[in-house]
Amino acid sequence: MRADYFLRAAGPLALLVLSLVPALLWAQQSPWSAWRGEVSATLSGIGLALGLVGMAAFALNIILGARLYTVQKAFGGLERLYRTHRANGRLAYLLILGHVCLIVAGRASLSPQDGLRLLSPAAGAVVFLGLIAFLAMTAAIAATLYARLTHEAFVYVQRSFGVIFAVASLHVFLTAGAKSSSRPLTIYLGMLSLAALAAFAYRSLFGNLLVRRYDYQVSEVRELDRNVVEITMAPLTRHLESRPGQFIFVTFYSDAFLSQFHPVSVRTSGASTTIVLRPGDARDQFHPFSLTSTPSDPDLKLVVKAVGEFTHALHKLDTGARARVEGPYGQFSHLNMRHRRQIWIAGGIGITPFLSMARSLDGTDYEIDLYWGVNDRAQAYFADELEGIERRVGGFRLFLVPEDERGFITPQLISQTSSLQDVDVLIVGPPPMERALRRQLEEAGVPPASIHSERFAFGPRR
Ligand SMILES: Cc1cc2nc3c(=O)[nH]c(=O)nc-3n(C[C@H](O)[C@H](O)[C@H](O)COP(=O)(O)OP(=O)(O)OC[C@H]3O[C@@H](n4cnc5c(N)ncnc54)[C@H](O)[C@@H]3O)c2cc1C
């Protein structure tokens, strides 16, 4: 447990230290006395320091986004890594915003016209490159935070940060300033920038060649209803090794599947209509799905609910289609919890990681109560199988909670059949359900550290 804690802390700690190094090198080069006199020198000095730290944080964010195996381990899993990535990305942006504002203010304090000139091409190509990178970064950050992006568009916006970083690096290395007069600072930022560009190239430009992936073939596609499909894949060569509860990234290759994708499509849902523009090739789209199969089974199984273009197209997937799989990722597993007594709560399709965990139980040690909330009994596709596991495996109980009969899952409902003392609670479901349950469980006395959840999206929490 202690080693695990250190391992999780290693990533954020390294991030903090590596981001601050440029500020230390810069302070060594430009002592306080060098820039504290004039207002314009002070503003420019602080602005420069913010820019250097912001660029280091930006470079590190590109590295975090590359989903490198050792890096995600140092953060305690991909979900934690992405959380840090989001926070660090915002911080990098704020630092760079501070840089732009203070440099302009420093110049404007001498002459307002000069300050404004910095925001136009008249400032020279190098400065203007920096401004373009900043504006593009602003647009990309705003899109991630405020637009409702499809998974595919989200991935493309993330990739755009690599290009923006390359442009910003040109600005940093071509601008004369503290960096160019401090050799250690130039070397440090140079190495960090190269590492970031290499990580970007590894993931986004040459991912098909460089990222370790597994080849599978679809052996069965079973429609559970109009919206949910179960896919089974057999390994073509070596098979992926996973732990119960982990997820993979996968894409498929078949004419029937790929013919479902169009450059422009119109989606209607109730009164609203959305026009979807496809920026790239469906072959490059890797989507995350929890494994429902057990680690001992060389075949991989997924259960997918249709919510958008990719997941709808999976209903047309045919047996024999090729699949490429990357992973496994994730720490969300009953095996990683402190308590052997656990309460699992699934909302609808959120049952998938629990299927893998339940199928892996061998009756030893664990006491697990699974609460599965579904709209109605017709949607509890795996209830028979889970009841079979309940009969076979001591210590596992299933509580089906159809909303039309029993309402939502709440701590009060759980307390009727399970104790909430000394348990780990694992939740997977729609974000509003996860948020409400987390709050109610804390109010009912479950410590926050004992409540664990997996989100089915990597974007900002909504
Ligand atoms: C760790 C993890 C595990 C997962 N495991 C599973 C699993 O086991 N089973 C499963 O079914 N899913 C799972 N998911 C979710 C799955 O990855 C996504 O549902 C899938 O990638 C969506 O792709 P898509 O192209 O079909 O939908 P997208 O087009 O990406 O749409 C995603 C959602 O956003 C909405 N949306 C998108 N754009 C708009 C817009 N402009 N206006 C309004 N709404 C919009 C869509 O309606 C939809 O609800 C998992 C996700 C993660 C992160």
The ligand as an SDF file (V2000), in Angstrom:
LIG
                    3D

 53 58  0  0  0  0  0  0  0  0999 V2000
  -12.3050    3.8800  -19.4760 C   0  0  0  0  0  0  0  0  0  0  0  0
  -13.5160    3.7940  -20.3690 C   0  0  0  0  0  0  0  0  0  0  0  0
  -14.2160    2.5940  -20.4830 C   0  0  0  0  0  0  0  0  0  0  0  0
  -15.3510    2.5270  -21.2840 C   0  0  0  0  0  0  0  0  0  0  0  0
  -16.0290    1.3320  -21.3760 N   0  0  0  0  0  0  0  0  0  0  0  0
  -17.1650    1.2530  -22.1090 C   0  0  0  0  0  0  0  0  0  0  0  0
  -17.8920    0.0250  -22.1950 C   0  0  0  0  0  0  0  0  0  0  0  0
  -17.5100   -0.9990  -21.6400 O   0  0  0  0  0  0  0  0  0  0  0  0
  -19.0300    0.0010  -22.9470 N   0  0  0  0  0  0  0  0  0  0  0  0
  -19.4900    1.1240  -23.6000 C   0  0  0  0  0  0  0  0  0  0  0  0
  -20.5190    1.0460  -24.2580 O   0  0  0  0  0  0  0  0  0  0  0  0
  -18.7990    2.3080  -23.5380 N   0  0  0  0  0  0  0  0  0  0  0  0
  -17.6530    2.3980  -22.8170 C   0  0  0  0  0  0  0  0  0  0  0  0
  -16.9580    3.5790  -22.7690 N   0  0  0  0  0  0  0  0  0  0  0  0
  -17.4850    4.7470  -23.5200 C   0  0  0  0  0  0  0  0  0  0  0  0
  -17.1240    4.6420  -24.9970 C   0  0  0  0  0  0  0  0  0  0  0  0
  -15.7180    4.7500  -25.1380 O   0  0  0  0  0  0  0  0  0  0  0  0
  -17.7820    5.8060  -25.7670 C   0  0  0  0  0  0  0  0  0  0  0  0
  -19.1710    5.6740  -25.6410 O   0  0  0  0  0  0  0  0  0  0  0  0
  -17.4380    5.7740  -27.2320 C   0  0  0  0  0  0  0  0  0  0  0  0
  -16.0550    5.9770  -27.4220 O   0  0  0  0  0  0  0  0  0  0  0  0
  -18.2170    6.8620  -27.9440 C   0  0  0  0  0  0  0  0  0  0  0  0
  -17.8440    6.9260  -29.3130 O   0  0  0  0  0  0  0  0  0  0  0  0
  -18.9020    7.3530  -30.4300 P   0  0  0  0  0  0  0  0  0  0  0  0
  -18.1610    7.8170  -31.6310 O   0  0  0  0  0  0  0  0  0  0  0  0
  -19.8760    6.2620  -30.6580 O   0  0  0  0  0  0  0  0  0  0  0  0
  -19.6910    8.5040  -29.7310 O   0  0  0  0  0  0  0  0  0  0  0  0
  -19.3390   10.0510  -29.7440 P   0  0  0  0  0  0  0  0  0  0  0  0
  -19.7700   10.6130  -31.0500 O   0  0  0  0  0  0  0  0  0  0  0  0
  -17.9390   10.2320  -29.3180 O   0  0  0  0  0  0  0  0  0  0  0  0
  -20.3640   10.5890  -28.6380 O   0  0  0  0  0  0  0  0  0  0  0  0
  -20.1590   10.3900  -27.2560 C   0  0  0  0  0  0  0  0  0  0  0  0
  -21.3250   10.9940  -26.4710 C   0  0  0  0  0  0  0  0  0  0  0  0
  -21.3890   12.4100  -26.5810 O   0  0  0  0  0  0  0  0  0  0  0  0
  -22.6160   12.7990  -27.1450 C   0  0  0  0  0  0  0  0  0  0  0  0
  -22.3600   13.9030  -28.0950 N   0  0  0  0  0  0  0  0  0  0  0  0
  -21.3260   13.9960  -28.9240 C   0  0  0  0  0  0  0  0  0  0  0  0
  -21.3800   15.1340  -29.6200 N   0  0  0  0  0  0  0  0  0  0  0  0
  -22.4840   15.7900  -29.2290 C   0  0  0  0  0  0  0  0  0  0  0  0
  -23.0740   17.0270  -29.5720 C   0  0  0  0  0  0  0  0  0  0  0  0
  -22.5500   17.8600  -30.4990 N   0  0  0  0  0  0  0  0  0  0  0  0
  -24.2160   17.3830  -28.9560 N   0  0  0  0  0  0  0  0  0  0  0  0
  -24.7690   16.5880  -28.0520 C   0  0  0  0  0  0  0  0  0  0  0  0
  -24.2500   15.4080  -27.6780 N   0  0  0  0  0  0  0  0  0  0  0  0
  -23.1280   15.0050  -28.2480 C   0  0  0  0  0  0  0  0  0  0  0  0
  -23.1420   11.5780  -27.8450 C   0  0  0  0  0  0  0  0  0  0  0  0
  -24.5260   11.5800  -27.9320 O   0  0  0  0  0  0  0  0  0  0  0  0
  -22.6560   10.5170  -26.9220 C   0  0  0  0  0  0  0  0  0  0  0  0
  -23.4770   10.4290  -25.7760 O   0  0  0  0  0  0  0  0  0  0  0  0
  -15.8010    3.6590  -21.9940 C   0  0  0  0  0  0  0  0  0  0  0  0
  -15.0720    4.8550  -21.9100 C   0  0  0  0  0  0  0  0  0  0  0  0
  -13.9480    4.9250  -21.1070 C   0  0  0  0  0  0  0  0  0  0  0  0
  -13.1820    6.2070  -21.0320 C   0  0  0  0  0  0  0  0  0  0  0  0
  1  2  1  0
  2  3  1  0
  2 52  2  0
  3  4  2  0
  4  5  1  0
  4 50  1  0
  5  6  2  0
  6  7  1  0
  6 13  1  0
  7  8  2  0
  7  9  1  0
  9 10  1  0
 10 11  2  0
 10 12  1  0
 12 13  2  0
 13 14  1  0
 14 15  1  0
 14 50  1  0
 15 16  1  0
 16 17  1  0
 16 18  1  0
 18 19  1  0
 18 20  1  0
 20 21  1  0
 20 22  1  0
 22 23  1  0
 23 24  1  0
 24 25  2  0
 24 26  1  0
 24 27  1  0
 27 28  1  0
 28 29  2  0
 28 30  1  0
 28 31  1  0
 31 32  1  0
 32 33  1  0
 33 34  1  0
 33 48  1  0
 34 35  1  0
 35 36  1  0
 35 46  1  0
 36 37  1  0
 36 45  1  0
 37 38  2  0
 38 39  1  0
 39 40  1  0
 39 45  2  0
 40 41  1  0
 40 42  2  0
 42 43  1  0
 43 44  2  0
 44 45  1  0
 46 47  1  0
 46 48  1  0
 48 49  1  0
 50 51  2  0
 51 52  1  0
 52 53  1  0
M  END
$$$$
